[in-house]
Amino acid sequence: MQQDRHDINRRQFLHRLGLSSASALSMMVFGPLQALALTDKEKKTAKAALAGEGAMTYRRQNGSGEQISLLGFGMMRLPREQEEVDRLVDYAIAHGINYFDTAPMYGGGHNEDVVGQTLSRYPRDKYYIATKMSNQNQALWDFDKAKEMYENSFRKLRVDYIDYYLLHSIGGGGVENLKGRFIDNGLLDFLVKEREAGRIRHLGFSYHGDVSAFDWLLDHNDEYHWDFVQIQMNYLDWRHAGRRGRRGGDADAEYLYGQLEKLGIQAVIMEPIRGGGLANVADEIKDQMTAVHPDDSPATWAFRWVGSHPNVLTALSGMNRMDHLEENIRTFSPLQPCTEAENELLARIADQMAGFPTIDCTTCTYCMPCQYGVDIPGNFAFYNEAVTSKMLPLPEPAAADYAERQEAFIKAYRAAIPAEKRATTCVDCGQCLSKCPQQIRIPNQMSRIVELTRKKRR
């Protein structure tokens, strides 16, 4: 696949910044860079990037012509220290990232404040901010309360317009829930008018769960004119999202992407590496990748696959560590699209992975807090690691060494998860079910972990 015609090079990027001359570039490198919250080493690599040693890939937004970095910064899981957040954001912007995604519910309600503080250090036209109407709680279906959330986003983000605004996580509860949150109360009509007034530049929605809600909104595209839609897409969910033990209603990413492409609506991608799951694959999977590209990590493969799709506007990554940020920037600077042979390899790998008895948790933490203290994502992350590392002889419990491996699992599990946060604390209340974007049968999966920690197979 050839690189998308909407991708732009370094010269165009510098022109967008108003730095078309060598003197302007020198000022950018040796002036403002010195004030950024970067180490000397990071400033050196930033200078190298601006000097042309690797340039971020951009995609053009269909309606406005805005050049959006194909790698977007998902801000949900940020470091606690503002200084560290500033350091990450400074490095990201110095390397061409200009799309930043947040939401009112992230970070216990403080994420927008943190994002607003770090981005407000830059001129407003140098970054694009995405935030959401996070009114999943039925108490926020009231129009006035939802409007208050919307207005608070402007104050916290320190902006007078929002570049990309989303109806957050539609799909849970199907069309009935969608209408209660946005249609019956007049909230979506209000947001459309806000777009007409320019306070919202682009209006879209993010989708998880029951596909009927996704289809309903696209069926009404002539009325709402969606500018973009955020979907979960990666090489595993492309054809296996609806086949991995969830509660039903899911659609494969191939269907979601295809529907958007037909309508000319660009896709913003979340979970391109499935909450880190595709960065930490089993050894037999990694070996297949290494045989083709010895220096590319599994995460790089996953990002390249997503970025190779021409209707993707940007792919979000929650980069709360500098090494992850650096690696991802290298992957997209510039992006090398997957070849046909590489796509075929990843399709075969996805078929293999779909057979692994892992739990589809992306550690988004929407299910938390649990009123009984269970660390839901922590339990699932430990279990998945045990499966992929073959600590457990899955899927065959009758294996000769099962008891030995189970004992190792129990010992490691007790060391990693405090007693009050273990799966045994789950009482099957079901309160977490409606909160899970992946539609995981959480109590059932907790029972699965409990069984592994209690029974000794001989």
Sequence and secondary structure as in RCSB ss.txt:
>XXXX:A:sequence
MQQDRHDINRRQFLHRLGLSSASALSMMVFGPLQALALTDKEKKTAKAALAGEGAMTYRRQNGSGEQISLLGFGM
MRLPREQEEVDRLVDYAIAHGINYFDTAPMYGGGHNEDVVGQTLSRYPRDKYYIATKMSNQNQALWDFDKAKEMY
ENSFRKLRVDYIDYYLLHSIGGGGVENLKGRFIDNGLLDFLVKEREAGRIRHLGFSYHGDVSAFDWLLDHNDEYH
WDFVQIQMNYLDWRHAGRRGRRGGDADAEYLYGQLEKLGIQAVIMEPIRGGGLANVADEIKDQMTAVHPDDSPAT
WAFRWVGSHPNVLTALSGMNRMDHLEENIRTFSPLQPCTEAENELLARIADQMAGFPTIDCTTCTYCMPCQYGVD
IPGNFAFYNEAVTSKMLPLPEPAAADYAERQEAFIKAYRAAIPAEKRATTCVDCGQCLSKCPQQIRIPNQMSRIV
ELTRKKRR
>XXXX:A:secstr
    TT   HHHHHHHTT  SHHHHHHHHHTGGGGSS  HHHHHHHHHHHTTSS   EEE TTT  EEESEEEE 
SS  SSHHHHHHHHHHHHHTT  EEE  TTGGGGTHHHHHHHHHTTS GGG EEEEEE   SGGGGSHHHHHHHH
HHHHHHHT SSEEEEEEEEETTTHHHHHIIIIITTSHHHHHHHHHHHTSEEEEEEEE S HHHHHHHHHTHHHH 
 SEEEEE  TTHHHHGGGSSBSS    HHHHHHHHHHHT EEEEE TTGGGTTTS  HHHHHHHHHH TT  HHH
HHHHHHHTSTTEEEEEE   SHHHHHHHHHHBTTB    HHHHHHHHHHHHHHHTS         TT   TT   
HHHHHHHHHHHHHTTSS TT TT TTHHHHHHHHHHHHHHHS GGGSGGG     TTGGG TT B HHHHHHHHH
HHHH    
